Every structure is written in C-alpha cells, then in structure tokens.
C-alpha cells in the first residue's frame, strides 16, 4: 500500500491539499464532441496551470501520455460506454489495470452507475479493479452516479450521499460525485467519507458564473477538489475557464 499512498498524495497539491482533475475521456461516449479536436494542443497550453491530473482513455494515454509534464498525473480511464448503447448508462471495463500500469498511469479511474439493472455487474467490476490496482500500487478514482433504472433525480441529496459512501466503502482512494446543491447533506456525506471527494462538472452549464459558484459552495462544504471536463473544454475560452476553476480550488477566487 506504500506505492498507492505515495501516488495518491501526488494527486493533490502539496500546498492547498486540493486537486483539479481534467477528464478528457469523453470521445468514447460522445464521439466527435466539439472541444476535443486538439487534445495534445490543449494539454500543452494548460501546462502552466495548477492542474494535478488528466484523465485519458488508453489510446490517447499511449499517444500523448509520454509528452505530459512530469508533475502532471496521468489517470487512465478503465471503463467505457457510448451514448448509442442500450442502456446508455452501461459501463464496461475496457482496459485492464495491468495495461494502464504499462502505459505509465499514476492512477486509474472507472465509472459506476448505481440504481439500475446493471448495478451488480458494475459493482463487481469495481471490486475487481480496486483489488488489482492496489496490488500494483495504483490509486483508484471511482466516479459514482445514481443513473438509469428507476432513478428520477440524479441530484437527489440522499442518492449523492449514497454514491459517496459506496465509493469509499468499496475501496476507492478518491470518489467523484456530482454536487447535489444541498450544502448540509453534501457536507455530511463528505465529512463521513473515508476518502477525499471530488465534485464532477456534469453536463454543459449555460451560466458560467453560477457554475463557478457551485464549485465554491461544494468546496466550502468539504469537497477536496473537482473533476471537470466538458464545462472546460467546451467553454468558448477553455484556458481561461480552466484558470478560473484552478483559482477557486486552490484558493484565489477570480474577480
């Protein structure tokens, strides 16, 4: 576990103790998504910003991972599903932990959607991944959503709390979940979590100022950072958006 703990520590800024993760793995699920036309250029341009890690699928990790700055953590996404699949919330493991390790991963990530008829298989995948990753000293980042099946409101505070609790109890080293909008219930779930919690960005948000306020509220409630992708790379000015998020997470709120 020493290797896992050392790598986990590098996922968080040494001064602020917070993390900004930039997921760029949306191409598998969404296809030709705008904003992802030039990932290598985006990674180079973002090199001067305090981003702790980038999440890539294995093919992109192979193509551009070696060119990433040494202080930028490579997180390899292990699971995938497409918007065309039935059901659309299915996630399957498409990259082994061993392959991620060979690619130079500093951590691995997978998505688990609970509250649907495929929950049992995704939870089984989760258990297998945590066991295999920890054997190789790799931290596991679990992105947990309540999605599909009988789920009506994915942002229901009780469901968000369950997602956070589940991730920690089943062995993840970091849990990523949406912010429910209820600071009290979210804060309680975070305070009771055995592992750090990062807030996901979710669908594209039309009101950027409100989105930044949401991040600030989640951080005040105890979140240890963010994992935000499309709300940055689909922003009209992606680097400015990323800089603003980094400022909020690491303590310098933009004017």
Residue pairs with C-beta under 8 A, 6 or more apart in sequence:
1 134
1 137
2 137
3 136
3 137
3 138
4 133
4 134
4 137
4 138
4 139
4 173
6 137
7 73
7 106
7 107
7 137
7 138
7 139
8 107
8 139
8 173
8 174
10 52
10 73
10 106
11 19
11 21
11 52
11 53
11 73
11 106
11 107
11 139
11 174
12 18
12 19
12 52
12 196
12 224
12 225
13 19
13 50
13 52
13 250
15 250
16 249
16 250
16 251
17 224
18 219
18 224
18 225
18 249
18 250
18 251
19 52
19 53
19 174
19 196
19 198
19 224
19 225
19 226
19 249
20 50
20 51
20 52
20 53
20 225
20 226
20 228
20 242
20 245
20 246
20 249
20 250
21 51
21 52
21 53
21 54
21 55
21 75
21 141
21 176
21 198
21 225
21 226
21 227
21 228
22 46
22 51
22 53
22 54
22 55
22 227
22 228
22 229
22 232
22 242
23 54
23 55
23 77
23 227
23 228
23 229
24 36
24 39
24 42
24 43
24 54
24 55
24 56
24 60
24 229
24 233
25 55
25 56
25 57
25 60
25 77
25 80
25 229
26 33
26 36
26 229
26 230
27 33
27 36
27 57
27 60
28 57
28 80
28 81
28 82
29 80
29 81
29 82
29 83
30 83
31 82
31 83
33 230
33 234
34 234
35 230
35 233
35 234
35 235
35 238
36 233
39 60
39 64
40 63
40 64
40 67
42 233
42 238
43 54
43 64
43 67
43 68
44 67
45 239
46 239
46 242
47 69
47 72
49 239
49 242
49 243
49 246
50 246
50 250
51 72
51 242
51 246
52 72
52 73
52 225
53 72
53 73
53 74
53 75
53 106
53 107
54 68
54 72
54 73
54 74
54 75
55 75
55 76
55 77
55 109
55 141
55 227
55 229
56 64
56 65
56 74
56 75
56 76
56 77
57 76
57 77
57 80
57 95
58 76
58 77
58 94
58 95
58 99
58 100
58 103
61 74
61 76
61 100
61 103
61 104
61 105
62 103
65 74
65 103
65 104
66 104
68 74
73 106
73 107
74 103
74 104
74 105
74 106
74 107
75 105
75 106
75 107
75 108
75 109
75 141
76 95
76 99
76 100
76 103
76 105
76 107
76 108
76 109
77 95
77 108
77 109
77 110
78 93
78 94
78 95
78 96
78 97
78 100
78 108
78 109
78 110
78 129
79 91
79 92
79 93
79 94
79 109
79 110
79 111
79 112
79 125
80 91
80 92
80 94
81 88
81 89
81 90
81 91
81 92
81 111
82 88
87 116
87 117
87 118
87 148
88 148
89 113
89 116
89 118
89 145
89 147
89 148
90 113
90 118
91 110
91 111
91 112
91 113
91 122
91 125
92 125
93 110
93 125
93 128
93 129
96 132
97 108
97 129
97 132
97 133
97 136
97 138
98 132
98 136
100 108
100 138
101 136
101 138
105 138
106 138
106 139
107 138
107 139
107 140
107 141
107 173
107 174
108 129
108 133
108 138
108 139
108 140
108 141
109 140
109 141
109 142
109 143
109 176
110 125
110 126
110 129
110 140
110 141
110 142
110 143
111 142
111 143
111 144
111 145
112 122
112 123
112 125
112 126
112 142
112 143
112 144
112 145
112 166
112 167
113 119
113 122
113 144
113 145
113 146
113 147
113 148
114 122
114 123
114 144
114 145
114 146
114 147
114 162
114 163
114 166
115 146
115 147
115 148
115 149
115 150
115 151
115 159
116 147
116 148
116 149
116 150
116 151
117 148
117 149
118 148
119 149
123 170
126 142
126 170
126 171
126 172
127 170
127 171
129 140
130 140
130 170
130 171
130 172
131 171
133 139
133 140
134 140
134 171
139 173
139 174
140 171
140 172
140 173
140 174
141 172
141 173
141 174
141 175
141 176
141 198
141 227
142 167
142 170
142 172
142 174
142 175
142 176
143 176
143 177
143 200
143 227
144 163
144 164
144 166
144 167
144 175
144 176
144 177
145 154
145 163
145 177
145 178
146 154
146 156
146 159
146 160
146 162
146 163
147 154
151 159
153 159
154 178
155 178
155 179
155 180
155 181
156 180
157 180
157 181
157 182
157 185
157 186
158 185
160 177
160 178
160 179
160 180
160 185
160 186
160 189
161 180
161 185
161 186
161 188
161 189
163 175
163 177
164 175
164 177
164 189
164 190
164 193
164 197
165 189
165 192
165 193
167 175
167 176
167 177
167 193
167 195
168 175
168 193
168 194
168 195
169 194
172 195
173 195
174 195
174 196
174 197
174 198
174 224
175 193
175 195
175 196
175 197
175 198
176 197
176 198
176 199
176 200
176 227
177 197
177 198
177 199
177 200
178 199
178 200
178 202
179 186
179 199
179 214
179 215
179 217
179 218
179 221
179 223
180 186
181 214
183 217
183 218
183 220
183 221
184 221
186 218
186 221
186 222
186 223
187 221
187 222
189 197
190 197
190 221
190 222
190 223
191 222
196 224
196 225
197 222
197 223
197 224
198 223
198 224
198 225
198 226
198 227
199 215
199 218
199 219
199 223
199 225
199 226
199 227
199 228
200 226
200 227
200 228
201 211
201 226
201 227
201 228
201 229
201 230
201 231
201 232
202 231
203 230
204 230
204 231
204 234
205 211
205 231
208 235
208 241
211 231
212 244
212 245
212 248
212 254
215 226
215 228
215 245
215 248
215 249
216 248
216 253
218 226
219 225
219 248
219 249
225 249
226 245
226 249
228 245
231 241
232 238
232 241
232 242
232 245
235 241
243 254
244 254
247 253
247 254
248 254
